[in-house]
């Protein structure tokens, strides 16, 4: 179906931070399949893990125990606030699970009227009917009426609006620690603290959507760790499988108490191939030096991008983001900037508020940073001259 505006390029293989097109041209990948290929392309440990599992067992039903799934769940619990995990296939499914959990939580407490979720303007939570309603962006909602009910929108970062939106029907707050699709807009640390305080005050569940911000993207395993604030529920996907489809909904035991046998399910969620990939990703990411290297590279990239913005004020307005989840707000149309960068050999991703997202694999180093800056600098010069 013609649901994508595809660039006229096709890739046949990848290695590290690079993709190779069918015509042989090499591209530096600062898109990572929209923050998915966190360990780059062809990572030997991921390839070996998938090959090994593929020779044993691809799939079995969740009607039976899956040892790799149990191991992955335990590792995620050990590394986070969570006590329990549900596995799905995508970020949207992980968010859907979180929304169902929120309703079940209050229903089990004898308050079925509490089902509404406070969400933020500019958010993106997926493409299902419920998650486009949660995101609330007109471009995603158009043509899909009636809009799923149950969401109350307030300005991102505005606690006065959020407090005023709480009613007797409010069940939860759903927020991205950094809005990705919305334009790489980071939440202030104090805002995340305030969300936790308000959730506790009113008996709400605090849900973080870390589908894009999670799995090391900001230099810690999850972005909320920078604020030392724990949610009750969290949606994860993208980088979790390093390119293999897998999502997860993590929760405290209290928040998930109503999710008993038969209340939710997935045919493919957490199957042996998917969890083999995710366990291999964690093997790499949980090594002590890994996140330190991500933070070091991110600091270098930020410095160099700040210099770039200062050098090209007619093209670039500002730098946003954290870690290796960065955005350049442009004066020129971001679609034009993304297209020109592609022509010059650098893959990037557009976002709201006229932003170009830079989401490189977490394994990049100085060489890839300098190559990207060279392409960005040349592209900005071309745009200035046009």
N, C-alpha and C positions, 0 to 999 in steps of 0.2 A: 504494500500500500504506500502511496506517496506521502507518508507522514513525516519525512525528514527532508531538510534542505541540505543535501549532501554535497561536499566538495568533490571535485572531479579528480580524485586520487584514490588508488586502491593499494593497500599494503599486503605484502606476502610473507614478511618475516620481521622479527625484531630481535635486537640484542642490546641489553642494558637500557640506556636512555634513548636508543635510536630505533626508528622504524625504517624499513626499506620498501619502497614502492615497486610495483610490477615493472616499471620502466627502469629500475635499478637505482633511482635517486634515493639518497639518504636524508632523513629528516630527524632533527632533534625534537624529542617528544616532551614538551612541557604542558601536555594535556593529560597524559596518563589515562586515557579512556574516561575522562572526567573523574579524576582522583581515584582510579581503580587499581591500575598496575603499580602499586606502591613500591614493589621491589624491582621494577623495570620489567623488561622482556627477556624471556629465556633464562630466568634465574636458575642456576643449576640445582639448587636444593629443592625448589618447587617442582621443577621438571622431573627430578628423580622420585620425589614423593608421589606425584601423579602417575608416573609410569609404574611404580611399584604397586600402587593401589589398583590401577587398571588391570593388572595381571591377576588380581585376586578377586575383587568384587566391586562392581560399579554401583549397584543399587540394591537395597532391600527396604521393605516397608518399615515405617515407624511402629508397626505392630510388634516389632521385635527390638531387642537391645542392639545398639550400634556402638561398639567399644570406642571407636574414634570420636564419635559424637560426645560420649560421656567424658572422654579425656579433654576435648575442646571446651566443653561447658565448664569443667572443673578449672581449667587454666584461665578462662575468662573470669570466673568467679574469684579466683585467687588474685587476679590482677586488678580487680575493680571493686566497687561498692556492692556489687550484686550478690545475691544468694542463689539465683536460678536463671536459666536461659531457655528461650524457645528459638529454634532454628527455622528459618524460612529461606527464600531464594533471592530476595531483593530488599532494598531499603523501604520501598513502599509497603511491602508485606510486613516488614518489621514495625513500621509506624502503625499499620492497621492492627497488628497484634497489641501494640501499646494502647490504642484507642479502645479496643475491646476490653482490655485489662482494666482500664480506668472505669468503664461502666460496670463491669462485673464486681470490682472492688466495692463500689458504693451500694450496688444492689445487695451484695452479701451482708452489708452493714445495715440493711433495712432502709436505705435511702435511694430507691430507684429513680426518684425525681432528679437526682444529681447526675447529670450526664453531659452537661455542656463543658466545652474546653476553651479556655482563653488562648488565643494564638496571636502572632505578631504580624503586622503589616510588612509586606515584602518577603514573606516566608515562602519556602518551597519544601513540601513534604512527600512528594511522589505524584503519580499519575492515575491512581485509582479514583473512583467517584468520591470517596471520603477524603482522600489525601489532597485532591485538588480543591475541595471545599475548605480544608484546613489551611492550605496555602493561600487561597483566596485571590489569586491573580486572574484578572479578566481574560488574559490571553489563553489561559488554561481552562477556564470555566465556560467560555463562549460556546454555545451549542449543546451544552450538556445539562440543561435545566430538566427538572428542578434540582437546585443545588442541595446537596445533603445537609440537613440541619444539624445543629449542635455545636457551632463554632462562633465565638465572639472575638472580634478583632480589635486590637489596640496597637498604638504606635510602638515599634520596636525600641526598647530602652526606656519607655515612659511608665514609671511606676504609679504615678497619679492616675493615669488612664486605666491601668490594670486594676488597681484597687477599686476604682469606681465601677468596673465591669463585673465584679464579683457579686453573684446573687445566690439565692437559696438553691439554684439549679446547677451551680458551678461545681465541677468535679475535679478539674486539673488545669495545669498550665503546660503548654507545649511550645518549646523554644529551641532554635538552633544557637549554640554558643557563638558561631560565626555564620551569618547568612551567606550562603554560597551563590545560588542562583539569583538571590536578591541584590548582588553586587559586592560580595566580599566585605560585609559589614560586621565587624567584631562587636560582641557584647562587652560592655565594661565589666570589670571584675566585681565592682560594687553592685551592679545590676543583677548579676548572678546570685550574689549573696542576698540581695533584697528579695529575689524570687523565692529563695529557700525559706526566708523568714515569713513571707506572706503565705506560702503554701502550708507551713506549719501552723500559722496563726488561724487559718480558716479550714484546716483539715483537708487540703487539696493534695493531689499527687503532682509532683514536679517531674515532667517528662522532658528529657533532652533528646533532640534529634541530632545524633552524631554520625549520621550516615556518611557525610562528606568530611566532617572535621575529625573523625576518629581514625584509629589505626595509625597513629604516629604523624598525621598530617601537620600538626602544629608543633611537633618536637616533644610531645608527651603522648602516651598511648591514646589518651582522650583529652579533648580540649578543656573540659571542665576542671581537669586536675590543676590547671594553672590558677584557678580561683579557689581551690581547696573546698569546693562545693560539690556535694553528691546529690544526684537526682534519686527519685524513687524508681524510675523506669527509664530505659535508654534504648534507642533504635540504632543499630549498627549495620553496615553492609560495605559496599564499594571495596576498600582496601583489605577487608577481612579475608577475602579469598585470593587476593593478588591477581585477579583477572578471572577466576572461576566464580560463577554466580553463587553467592551465599549471603544471607542476611541473618541477623539475630536480634532478638528483643531481650534485653537484660533487665532484671528487676530484683527488688528486695523481696524477701519471703512475705512480708506484710502486704506489699502491693499486689503480689501475685497469688494471694491466698485463695481467690475465687477461681483460679484457672485449674480446674480439676479435670479428670478424664472425660473426654468428649466435648469440652467447651471450646476447643480450638484444635487445628490440625493442619498438616501439609503432607502431600504425597512425596514430594522431592526434598523437602526441607531437611537439611542436615544429613544427606545421604553419604555413603562412604567416600565417594570421590570428592564431594564438596568439603567434607571435614578433613580429608587428607591434605587438601590444598591449604585450608585455613590453619591447620596445625603446623604445616611447614612455614607459613607466614609468621606465626607466633614463635617458632624456633629461632627465626632470624631477629624479629623485633624485640624479643625479651632478653636477648643478649645484652649485657651491661653497656658495651660501648655504642650500641646502635643509635639510641636516641640522642646521645651526646654528639655523635657525628651529624645527625640531622640538624640539631640546633646550631652547630658550628657552620654548616653549609648554609643554613637559613640566614644566619647573621651576615655572612658574606654576600649572599644574594640580595638581601635588603639594602645593605650599604651601596652596592653597585646600582641597584634600581633607584635609590634616592638620588644618586648622582645623575642617572639618566633623566629622571623627571626634571631636575634642575637645569639640565642641558637642553631640554626640548619643551619649554613651557607652552609653546603654541600647539603642541600635539598632545601632551600629557598634562593632566590636571593634578593628580595626586596618586600616591601609593597607599594601598590598604592591605590589611590582613595580618596574619601571624604565621610563623614557621614557613613551611613550603606550601601555604595556601594564601597566595598573594594576588592582588588585583591592581591593575592600572586603570584609573578612570581617565577617559580620553576626551579631548575636544573634538577630534575627528570621529565619525561614526565608528563604533567598535567593530561592526561587521566588516568595514573596509580595512581596519587595522589587522583583524584576524586573517583576512584574505591576503593582505600584503605580507604578513609574517609567514603564512603558508608558502607563498611564492618564493620567499627568501629562505625557506628550509626550517622554519620553527613552527611547531604545532602548539596552538593555544586554544582557549575556550572563551566564548562570549558570556556575559552575565548581565543582569539588570543594571540600571543606572549608568549605562554606557561604559561598562567595565570590561576589560580583557583579563581573564583569569590565567594565572600561571600556576600550574599544578604538576610540577615535575615529579618523576619517581624519587622516592626518598633516598635512593642510593647514589644520587649525583654527587659530584665533587667540584673542585675548582675548575677543571677543564670544561665541564659542561656549563658551569655558570658563566665563564668568560666567553664561550662560544655563543650562548644565548644572548648575552649583553651586546656582543658584536652585531648579531642579527637585528636585535631591537634598535640599536643605535643607527644602523644603516637604514632600517625601515622608517624610523622617525625622521631622518634626514630626507628621505624620499617624499614623505608626506608633507614635510615643511616646504619642499620645493614645488610641490604640485599645486 
